[in-house]
Amino acid sequence: MLFTLDPWIEAKLSVLREKVLRHDHLSEEESQELDSLIEYGSSYLKWAKEVS
């Protein structure tokens, strides 16, 4: 079974990834947003593993 990310999440992760690769500092808001996306992704993967 193939799972895809929501396009909004993919776009947000792409922006944050580029900042990290450029060694730019994330703002507090961006850091919290990244933590939330990681938490969401972990929950999503656990769910995907259970239903597959």
Backbone as numpy.savetxt, mean C-alpha at the origin, in Angstrom:
# Nx Ny Nz CAx CAy CAz Cx Cy Cz
-6.48 -18.04 -8.30 -7.33 -16.86 -8.30 -6.43 -15.62 -8.30
-6.74 -14.66 -9.16 -5.95 -13.45 -9.29 -6.63 -12.30 -8.55
-5.86 -11.63 -7.72 -6.38 -10.48 -6.97 -5.65 -9.23 -7.43
-6.38 -8.15 -7.58 -5.76 -6.89 -7.98 -6.07 -5.83 -6.94
-5.22 -4.84 -6.90 -5.43 -3.72 -5.99 -6.35 -2.69 -6.63
-7.04 -2.00 -5.79 -7.85 -0.88 -6.23 -6.92 0.12 -6.93
-7.32 0.69 -8.07 -6.46 1.64 -8.79 -6.00 2.82 -7.92
-6.85 3.29 -7.02 -6.47 4.40 -6.14 -5.32 3.98 -5.24
-5.40 2.77 -4.70 -4.34 2.28 -3.82 -3.05 2.11 -4.60
-3.14 1.56 -5.80 -1.95 1.40 -6.64 -1.28 2.74 -6.91
-2.09 3.74 -7.22 -1.55 5.07 -7.51 -0.88 5.67 -6.28
-1.52 5.54 -5.13 -0.98 6.09 -3.89 0.33 5.40 -3.54
0.37 4.07 -3.65 1.60 3.33 -3.36 2.72 3.72 -4.32
2.38 3.96 -5.56 3.37 4.36 -6.55 4.01 5.70 -6.18
3.20 6.65 -5.76 3.71 7.97 -5.36 4.62 7.83 -4.15
4.18 7.09 -3.15 4.98 6.91 -1.93 6.27 6.16 -2.24
6.19 5.17 -3.11 7.37 4.38 -3.48 8.41 5.28 -4.15
7.97 6.13 -5.05 8.90 7.03 -5.73 9.59 7.97 -4.74
8.85 8.48 -3.78 9.45 9.35 -2.76 10.52 8.60 -1.97
10.21 7.37 -1.59 11.15 6.57 -0.81 12.40 6.27 -1.65
12.21 5.92 -2.92 13.35 5.61 -3.77 14.25 6.83 -3.99
13.67 8.02 -3.96 14.46 9.25 -4.09 15.05 9.69 -2.75
14.77 8.91 -1.71 15.24 9.21 -0.35 14.64 10.50 0.19
13.48 10.87 -0.32 12.76 12.02 0.24 12.14 11.59 1.56
12.02 12.54 2.46 11.38 12.24 3.74 9.87 12.28 3.56
9.20 11.30 4.12 7.74 11.29 4.10 7.24 12.21 5.20
6.16 12.93 4.90 5.54 13.74 5.93 4.86 12.81 6.93
4.47 13.34 8.06 3.78 12.53 9.06 2.51 11.93 8.46
1.79 12.73 7.69 0.55 12.25 7.05 0.84 11.12 6.06
1.89 11.29 5.26 2.26 10.24 4.30 2.71 8.97 5.01
3.43 9.13 6.10 3.88 7.98 6.86 2.69 7.20 7.44
1.72 7.93 7.98 0.52 7.28 8.51 -0.28 6.61 7.39
-0.33 7.28 6.24 -1.05 6.73 5.10 -0.39 5.43 4.63
0.94 5.43 4.58 1.67 4.23 4.19 1.43 3.10 5.18
1.46 3.41 6.47 1.16 2.40 7.49 -0.23 1.81 7.30
-1.20 2.67 7.01 -2.58 2.20 6.79 -2.67 1.32 5.56
-1.98 1.70 4.49 -2.00 0.90 3.26 -1.33 -0.46 3.49
-0.26 -0.48 4.26 0.42 -1.74 4.58 -0.50 -2.63 5.40
-1.17 -2.05 6.38 -2.10 -2.81 7.21 -3.25 -3.35 6.36
-3.79 -2.52 5.47 -4.86 -2.94 4.57 -4.38 -4.09 3.68
-3.17 -3.92 3.14 -2.62 -4.95 2.26 -2.42 -6.27 2.98
-1.96 -6.21 4.22 -1.77 -7.43 5.00 -3.10 -8.14 5.25
-4.11 -7.37 5.60 -5.44 -7.94 5.83 -5.99 -8.54 4.54
-5.78 -7.84 3.44 -6.26 -8.30 2.14 -5.59 -9.62 1.75
-4.29 -9.70 1.97 -3.58 -10.93 1.63 -4.02 -12.10 2.49
-4.25 -11.86 3.78 -4.76 -12.92 4.66 -6.11 -13.41 4.16
-6.99 -12.47 3.80 -8.31 -12.83 3.29 -8.18 -13.62 1.99
-7.32 -13.15 1.08 -7.14 -13.82 -0.21 -6.63 -15.25 -0.02
-5.75 -15.43 0.94 -5.20 -16.76 1.21 -6.30 -17.69 1.74
-7.19 -17.14 2.57 -8.27 -17.94 3.14 -9.30 -18.37 2.08
-9.58 -17.50 1.12 -10.62 -17.82 0.14 -10.08 -18.61 -1.06
-8.76 -18.71 -1.18 -8.23 -19.44 -2.33 -8.05 -20.91 -2.03
